[in-house]
Amino acid sequence: MSIDLEILKALHGASGRSVSGADLSQTLGVTRAAIWARVQELRSLGYDIDASPHQGYKIISCPDLLHADDLLARLGPVSVIGRDIRVFKETTSTNDVVEKLARDGVKEGVVVFAESQTRGRGRLGRKWVSPSGKGLWFSILLRPALIPGEATRLTILAAVALRRAISGYTGIEPEIKWPNDILIKGRKTAGILTEMHAEPDRIKHLVLGIGVDVNVEPEQLPPELGPIATSLRAETGRMINRAELACRILRELDADYEHLNSGQFARMVDEWEEHCSTIGNNVSIRIGNRTLRGRAEALSEDGALLVRSEHGRLEAVIGGDVSLDKPT
């Protein structure tokens, strides 16, 4: 662990109180001069840290940036997701970075954030607009003990955890649109992209990509997205602390991943169905060159959408582009 991480842990953990420089020096096994040098470096990044000869150090405010040590300090103990966090100022796509880490043998649970992406992407090859410093654009490496047909479970897990975190932090009640969108008042504010590398009988690794429009302004989106996209700032009327929200999301994801690994996927299915805008509606799902029309009835144990077709047949759909049909 870095000295910066331990200093930030102590300052965040003090809940607005001062932390003695002597105590930090003794705990970390470094000189008080070394503590002072690292505090100065944190200040250069935008952290407002008060220093008093008699009381010690106290954090006053933090900059609106994603910093790996700060995220780890805020996050606290986790089982898997978030035990390793890396932040890039800019990259093509965080999914690309995590895919490379996966092939290099990095342990599951690593999370890669980027302040901006030059080639961010969503499902079906769609471009994901990622304005610098305005959202949460991140990917997670997972190595679940699942077969390829069960990969949809991870998308379901991510959707319920993401919805729960946003609701808990903002007070807004988003909806889930199958298979991978988080909506507020019918407009998209977050999306999930799951990409996997698998053998016929097992998933070797899976990259879970998540994008959240946090403080994105309407003018920062392409005109064609205006009617269908929104941001948490636009919906709440206030700036959202991205670091705090990121940690809340990671905690929820980590807890649900633990539930999945202990055979408790059914509890996520129940929560998903409770908050899903797709269930109970007539839908059209484009699957390759085919369009399936019918009524979305439920979610299967494997995470597939169960659709009662126009011909009365119940079909399990694991992927596709869904739209709600207007009542006739």
ZAVO-914315 format. One line per field, with one value per residue (C-alpha): residue in three letters; x, y, z. Coordinates in nm, 2 decimals, padded with zeros to 4 digits, always signed. Each point is the difference from the previous one (the first is absolute). Example, Ala and Ser with C-alpha at 12.3 -4.5 7.8 and 13.67 -1.06 7.14 Angstrom:
2
res	Ala/Ser
x	+01.23/+00.14
y	-00.45/+00.34
z	+00.78/-00.07
This chain:
328
res	Met/Ser/Ile/Asp/Leu/Glu/Ile/Leu/Lys/Ala/Leu/His/Gly/Ala/Ser/Gly/Arg/Ser/Val/Ser/Gly/Ala/Asp/Leu/Ser/Gln/Thr/Leu/Gly/Val/Thr/Arg/Ala/Ala/Ile/Trp/Ala/Arg/Val/Gln/Glu/Leu/Arg/Ser/Leu/Gly/Tyr/Asp/Ile/Asp/Ala/Ser/Pro/His/Gln/Gly/Tyr/Lys/Ile/Ile/Ser/Cys/Pro/Asp/Leu/Leu/His/Ala/Asp/Asp/Leu/Leu/Ala/Arg/Leu/Gly/Pro/Val/Ser/Val/Ile/Gly/Arg/Asp/Ile/Arg/Val/Phe/Lys/Glu/Thr/Thr/Ser/Thr/Asn/Asp/Val/Val/Glu/Lys/Leu/Ala/Arg/Asp/Gly/Val/Lys/Glu/Gly/Val/Val/Val/Phe/Ala/Glu/Ser/Gln/Thr/Arg/Gly/Arg/Gly/Arg/Leu/Gly/Arg/Lys/Trp/Val/Ser/Pro/Ser/Gly/Lys/Gly/Leu/Trp/Phe/Ser/Ile/Leu/Leu/Arg/Pro/Ala/Leu/Ile/Pro/Gly/Glu/Ala/Thr/Arg/Leu/Thr/Ile/Leu/Ala/Ala/Val/Ala/Leu/Arg/Arg/Ala/Ile/Ser/Gly/Tyr/Thr/Gly/Ile/Glu/Pro/Glu/Ile/Lys/Trp/Pro/Asn/Asp/Ile/Leu/Ile/Lys/Gly/Arg/Lys/Thr/Ala/Gly/Ile/Leu/Thr/Glu/Met/His/Ala/Glu/Pro/Asp/Arg/Ile/Lys/His/Leu/Val/Leu/Gly/Ile/Gly/Val/Asp/Val/Asn/Val/Glu/Pro/Glu/Gln/Leu/Pro/Pro/Glu/Leu/Gly/Pro/Ile/Ala/Thr/Ser/Leu/Arg/Ala/Glu/Thr/Gly/Arg/Met/Ile/Asn/Arg/Ala/Glu/Leu/Ala/Cys/Arg/Ile/Leu/Arg/Glu/Leu/Asp/Ala/Asp/Tyr/Glu/His/Leu/Asn/Ser/Gly/Gln/Phe/Ala/Arg/Met/Val/Asp/Glu/Trp/Glu/Glu/His/Cys/Ser/Thr/Ile/Gly/Asn/Asn/Val/Ser/Ile/Arg/Ile/Gly/Asn/Arg/Thr/Leu/Arg/Gly/Arg/Ala/Glu/Ala/Leu/Ser/Glu/Asp/Gly/Ala/Leu/Leu/Val/Arg/Ser/Glu/His/Gly/Arg/Leu/Glu/Ala/Val/Ile/Gly/Gly/Asp/Val/Ser/Leu/Asp/Lys/Pro/Thr
x	+00.00/+00.12/+00.06/-00.26/-00.26/+00.06/+00.00/-00.33/-00.15/+00.09/-00.14/-00.32/-00.04/+00.03/-00.34/+00.11/+00.23/+00.37/+00.25/+00.33/+00.31/+00.19/-00.26/+00.02/+00.38/-00.01/-00.27/+00.16/+00.36/+00.12/+00.12/-00.23/+00.19/-00.10/-00.37/+00.02/+00.15/-00.29/-00.26/+00.16/-00.03/-00.37/-00.05/+00.15/-00.27/-00.27/-00.06/-00.06/+00.18/+00.03/+00.32/+00.04/+00.32/-00.21/-00.30/+00.14/-00.16/-00.36/-00.16/-00.22/-00.10/+00.09/+00.04/-00.25/+00.24/+00.03/+00.32/+00.08/+00.13/-00.29/-00.26/+00.17/+00.01/-00.37/-00.11/+00.11/+00.03/-00.15/+00.00/+00.09/-00.12/+00.21/+00.29/+00.22/-00.10/+00.18/-00.08/+00.09/-00.03/-00.10/-00.02/-00.17/-00.24/+00.03/-00.13/+00.31/+00.23/-00.16/+00.01/+00.37/+00.04/-00.21/+00.23/+00.30/-00.14/-00.11/-00.23/-00.37/-00.14/+00.22/-00.19/+00.12/-00.14/+00.07/-00.08/-00.07/-00.02/+00.08/-00.18/-00.24/-00.26/-00.34/-00.18/-00.04/+00.30/-00.16/+00.22/+00.00/+00.07/+00.23/+00.06/+00.31/-00.06/-00.38/-00.08/+00.10/+00.15/+00.15/+00.05/+00.04/+00.18/-00.19/+00.08/-00.34/-00.05/-00.27/-00.06/-00.04/-00.38/-00.01/+00.19/-00.32/-00.01/+00.29/-00.20/-00.30/+00.23/+00.15/-00.34/-00.15/+00.32/+00.03/-00.37/+00.02/+00.31/-00.14/-00.33/+00.18/+00.23/-00.24/-00.34/-00.12/-00.17/+00.14/-00.14/+00.18/-00.06/+00.09/+00.27/+00.25/-00.14/-00.08/-00.27/-00.14/-00.34/+00.05/+00.34/+00.33/+00.25/+00.22/+00.08/+00.18/+00.22/+00.10/+00.27/+00.14/+00.27/-00.12/+00.05/-00.30/-00.04/+00.12/+00.06/+00.37/-00.05/-00.27/+00.03/-00.28/-00.01/-00.22/-00.06/-00.20/-00.08/+00.06/+00.06/-00.04/-00.16/-00.27/+00.22/+00.28/-00.21/-00.05/-00.34/-00.14/+00.04/-00.17/-00.36/+00.12/+00.28/+00.04/+00.25/-00.03/+00.09/-00.29/-00.24/+00.10/+00.09/+00.33/+00.36/+00.07/+00.32/+00.13/+00.25/-00.27/-00.24/+00.27/+00.07/-00.36/-00.04/+00.31/-00.13/-00.33/+00.16/+00.24/-00.28/-00.22/+00.30/+00.05/-00.37/+00.03/+00.30/-00.19/-00.30/-00.23/-00.07/-00.38/+00.00/+00.14/-00.27/-00.27/+00.15/+00.05/-00.36/-00.13/+00.18/+00.00/-00.21/+00.01/-00.19/-00.37/+00.02/-00.03/+00.34/+00.18/+00.34/+00.24/+00.22/+00.23/-00.22/-00.30/-00.26/-00.18/-00.33/-00.18/-00.05/+00.29/-00.11/+00.30/+00.37/+00.13/+00.23/+00.29/-00.09/-00.18/-00.31/-00.30/-00.23/-00.34/+00.00/-00.29/-00.05/-00.03/+00.35/+00.22/+00.35/+00.31/+00.20/+00.36/+00.08/-00.15/-00.11/-00.33/-00.27/-00.33/-00.31/-00.27/-00.34/-00.24
y	+00.00/+00.35/+00.27/+00.22/-00.27/-00.04/+00.38/+00.03/-00.30/+00.17/+00.34/-00.14/-00.22/+00.29/+00.14/+00.36/-00.02/+00.06/-00.28/+00.04/+00.01/-00.19/-00.28/-00.02/-00.02/-00.27/-00.21/+00.02/-00.03/+00.31/+00.34/+00.29/+00.18/-00.28/+00.04/+00.37/-00.05/-00.24/+00.24/+00.27/-00.23/-00.06/+00.37/+00.04/-00.23/+00.22/-00.15/+00.27/-00.13/+00.22/-00.03/+00.11/-00.04/-00.09/-00.20/-00.16/-00.05/+00.04/-00.05/+00.30/-00.09/-00.23/+00.09/-00.13/-00.26/-00.38/-00.10/-00.36/+00.04/+00.22/-00.25/-00.28/+00.21/+00.08/-00.35/-00.19/-00.38/-00.20/-00.37/+00.01/+00.30/+00.31/-00.16/+00.14/+00.33/+00.18/+00.34/+00.13/+00.36/-00.12/-00.33/-00.14/-00.22/-00.13/-00.33/-00.02/+00.07/-00.27/-00.25/+00.04/-00.03/-00.32/-00.15/+00.09/-00.21/+00.28/-00.13/+00.07/+00.31/+00.26/+00.31/+00.24/+00.36/+00.26/+00.37/-00.02/-00.25/+00.06/-00.31/-00.08/-00.25/-00.15/-00.31/-00.08/+00.21/+00.33/+00.29/+00.11/+00.37/+00.05/+00.37/+00.05/+00.02/-00.01/-00.36/-00.34/-00.21/-00.32/-00.37/-00.30/-00.33/-00.31/-00.37/-00.15/-00.38/+00.01/-00.16/+00.24/-00.03/+00.15/+00.31/+00.20/-00.04/+00.25/+00.26/-00.05/+00.03/+00.32/+00.15/-00.05/+00.10/+00.32/+00.09/-00.05/+00.21/+00.29/-00.02/-00.01/+00.29/+00.24/-00.09/-00.06/-00.33/-00.10/-00.29/-00.28/-00.06/-00.35/-00.09/+00.27/+00.35/+00.22/+00.25/+00.30/+00.11/-00.20/+00.15/-00.19/+00.10/-00.31/-00.30/-00.33/-00.19/-00.36/-00.16/-00.34/-00.24/-00.36/-00.36/-00.23/-00.10/+00.30/+00.37/+00.07/+00.37/+00.26/+00.38/+00.20/+00.35/+00.27/+00.36/+00.25/+00.35/+00.18/+00.37/+00.00/+00.32/-00.02/+00.19/-00.25/-00.28/-00.03/+00.15/-00.34/-00.12/+00.30/-00.15/-00.34/+00.06/+00.19/+00.03/-00.02/+00.37/+00.09/-00.21/+00.12/+00.36/-00.03/-00.11/-00.36/-00.10/-00.26/-00.16/-00.06/-00.14/-00.22/-00.16/-00.05/-00.18/-00.22/-00.10/-00.11/-00.19/-00.17/-00.11/-00.13/-00.19/-00.17/-00.09/-00.14/-00.21/-00.14/-00.11/+00.29/+00.12/-00.04/+00.30/+00.22/-00.13/+00.11/+00.34/+00.04/-00.09/+00.24/+00.29/-00.10/+00.21/-00.28/-00.27/+00.00/+00.20/-00.09/+00.01/-00.03/-00.15/+00.01/-00.30/+00.01/+00.01/-00.12/+00.20/-00.18/+00.16/-00.09/+00.06/+00.01/-00.22/-00.07/-00.07/-00.36/-00.15/+00.05/+00.37/-00.04/+00.21/-00.23/+00.13/-00.13/+00.03/+00.11/-00.37/-00.09/-00.16/+00.09/+00.09/+00.06/+00.29/+00.06/+00.30/+00.25/+00.36/+00.05/+00.26/+00.04/-00.02/+00.25/-00.14/-00.04
z	+00.00/-00.08/+00.26/-00.18/+00.04/+00.37/+00.06/-00.19/+00.19/+00.33/-00.11/-00.14/+00.30/+00.24/-00.12/+00.01/+00.30/+00.00/-00.02/+00.18/-00.22/+00.27/+00.00/-00.38/+00.01/+00.26/-00.17/-00.34/+00.11/-00.18/+00.12/+00.06/-00.28/-00.24/+00.11/-00.06/-00.35/-00.09/+00.13/-00.22/-00.30/+00.08/+00.02/-00.34/-00.13/+00.14/+00.35/+00.26/+00.31/+00.30/+00.21/+00.36/+00.20/+00.31/-00.15/-00.31/-00.34/-00.10/-00.34/-00.10/-00.35/-00.29/-00.37/-00.26/-00.13/+00.01/+00.19/+00.06/+00.35/+00.10/-00.14/+00.19/+00.32/-00.03/-00.11/+00.31/+00.01/-00.29/-00.08/-00.37/-00.21/+00.07/+00.19/-00.29/-00.16/-00.28/-00.15/-00.35/-00.10/-00.35/-00.18/-00.30/+00.20/+00.35/-00.12/-00.23/+00.29/+00.22/-00.28/-00.02/+00.37/-00.02/-00.26/+00.22/+00.28/+00.24/+00.28/-00.02/+00.17/-00.16/-00.10/-00.26/-00.02/-00.26/+00.02/-00.37/-00.28/-00.36/-00.13/+00.27/-00.12/+00.10/-00.12/-00.37/-00.09/+00.10/+00.10/+00.37/+00.04/+00.30/+00.08/+00.21/+00.37/-00.03/+00.06/+00.12/-00.28/+00.14/-00.05/+00.23/-00.06/+00.13/-00.02/+00.11/+00.03/-00.26/-00.34/-00.30/-00.01/+00.35/-00.08/-00.01/+00.38/+00.02/-00.20/+00.23/+00.31/-00.13/-00.08/+00.34/+00.18/-00.21/+00.04/+00.37/+00.04/-00.20/+00.19/+00.34/-00.09/-00.18/+00.13/-00.36/-00.09/-00.34/-00.20/-00.17/-00.38/-00.11/-00.05/+00.10/+00.04/+00.30/-00.07/+00.18/-00.12/-00.31/-00.09/+00.02/+00.26/+00.03/-00.21/+00.04/-00.25/+00.07/-00.21/+00.07/-00.10/+00.04/-00.08/-00.08/+00.36/+00.20/+00.01/+00.00/+00.08/-00.03/-00.03/+00.15/-00.15/+00.16/-00.10/+00.21/-00.12/+00.34/-00.05/-00.38/-00.13/-00.28/-00.24/+00.04/-00.16/-00.37/-00.11/-00.09/+00.36/+00.16/+00.00/+00.12/+00.24/+00.33/+00.29/+00.38/+00.02/-00.24/+00.20/+00.35/-00.07/+00.18/-00.06/+00.10/+00.18/-00.25/+00.24/+00.26/-00.25/-00.16/+00.34/+00.07/-00.33/+00.06/+00.34/-00.14/-00.28/+00.23/+00.24/-00.29/-00.15/+00.33/+00.00/-00.35/+00.09/+00.30/-00.20/+00.08/-00.36/+00.06/+00.23/-00.28/-00.24/+00.24/+00.04/-00.38/-00.07/+00.26/-00.17/-00.36/-00.25/-00.25/+00.19/-00.06/-00.32/-00.37/-00.16/-00.33/+00.02/-00.29/+00.00/-00.30/-00.30/+00.19/+00.20/+00.29/+00.11/+00.31/+00.37/+00.24/+00.29/+00.23/+00.04/-00.01/+00.26/-00.25/-00.06/-00.33/-00.08/-00.03/-00.28/-00.09/-00.38/-00.22/-00.07/+00.37/+00.03/+00.30/-00.12/+00.20/-00.14/+00.12/-00.22/-00.25/-00.05/+00.18/-00.04/+00.18/-00.23/+00.05/+00.10/-00.29
